Amino acid sequence: MIHPVKRVAAISLALLLPGTAAAVEITAPARNWVLPVFTKEGNRSMLARGSEARVVTQREFRVTDLNLTLFSGEADAKVETVLLSPEATFLPDDKVAHGERSVRLIRDDVEASGTRWRYEHTNNRVTLDGEVRVVFQAEMKDLLR
């Protein structure tokens, strides 16, 4: 049996390093999973958390109760976006997360929710394909003019 701390470290390492999942054989889920990601300069870039993370295939991980916090990447560690979903699939080689169930995106200027969603870290893009609701917090001057 793999020690819980080693299991969390192995899943986190596999998520960070593309192609490493093949070297790790894990059958039990990691509980209270946390994956911090930093820039080359050592600034916080992203923090992924979940109540459970499970290896599905060599290149796919399923996370329950996802809380994905995206930071500015600067020294101030300003939170730019938070994504919340009851279940998500991570594809670390592609730097993509997606899910069929609900997602909630929270930013200072907009809040959105929907289902059948996809987050692409490389493109800094979120797409929502079902039951979409968007609320803008920013002033929209002359919108109907």
Backbone hydrogen bonds, N-H to C=O, Kabsch-Sander energy under -0.5 kcal/mol:
donor,donor_aa,acceptor,acceptor_aa,energy
7,R,3,H,-2.4
8,V,4,P,-2.2
9,A,5,V,-2.3
10,A,6,K,-2.6
11,I,7,R,-2.3
12,S,8,V,-2.7
13,L,9,A,-2.8
14,A,10,A,-2.5
15,L,11,I,-2.1
16,L,12,S,-1.8
17,L,13,L,-2.3
20,T,17,L,-2.0
23,A,20,T,-1.5
24,V,21,A,-1.4
25,E,23,A,-0.5
26,I,24,V,-0.7
30,A,53,A,-3.1
31,R,29,P,-0.5
32,N,51,S,-2.0
33,W,50,G,-1.2
35,L,48,A,-3.1
37,V,46,M,-3.2
39,T,43,N,-3.2
42,G,39,T,-1.7
45,S,37,V,-3.2
46,M,37,V,-1.9
47,L,69,T,-2.5
48,A,35,L,-2.5
49,R,67,N,-1.6
50,G,33,W,-2.2
51,S,64,T,-1.8
52,E,64,T,-1.1
53,A,30,A,-2.2
54,R,62,R,-2.7
56,V,60,E,-2.7
57,T,60,E,-1.5
60,E,57,T,-1.1
61,F,90,F,-2.1
62,R,54,R,-3.0
63,V,88,A,-3.1
64,T,52,E,-2.8
65,D,86,P,-2.5
66,L,85,S,-1.9
67,N,49,R,-2.2
68,L,83,L,-2.9
69,T,47,L,-2.9
69,T,67,N,-0.6
70,L,68,L,-0.5
70,L,81,T,-3.2
71,F,45,S,-2.5
72,S,78,K,-2.0
73,G,44,R,-0.9
77,A,74,E,-1.5
80,E,70,L,-2.8
81,T,70,L,-1.7
82,V,106,I,-2.0
83,L,68,L,-2.8
84,L,104,R,-2.3
85,S,66,L,-1.9
88,A,63,V,-2.5
89,T,98,H,-3.2
90,F,61,F,-3.4
91,L,96,V,-3.0
94,D,91,L,-0.9
95,K,91,L,-1.0
96,V,91,L,-1.5
97,A,119,Y,-2.3
98,H,89,T,-2.1
99,G,117,W,-2.0
103,V,114,G,-2.1
104,R,84,L,-2.1
105,L,112,A,-3.4
106,I,82,V,-2.6
107,R,110,V,-2.1
111,E,135,V,-2.4
112,A,105,L,-2.3
113,S,133,R,-2.3
114,G,103,V,-1.7
115,T,130,G,-3.0
116,R,100,E,-1.4
117,W,99,G,-2.2
118,R,127,T,-1.9
119,Y,97,A,-3.7
120,E,125,R,-3.0
121,H,95,K,-2.3
121,H,119,Y,-0.6
122,T,95,K,-0.6
124,N,120,E,-0.9
125,R,120,E,-1.9
127,T,118,R,-2.6
129,D,115,T,-1.7
129,D,116,R,-1.2
130,G,115,T,-1.4
133,R,113,S,-2.4
135,V,111,E,-3.0
137,Q,109,D,-3.0
138,A,109,D,-1.0
141,K,139,E,-0.6
143,L,140,M,-0.9
145,R,142,D,-0.7
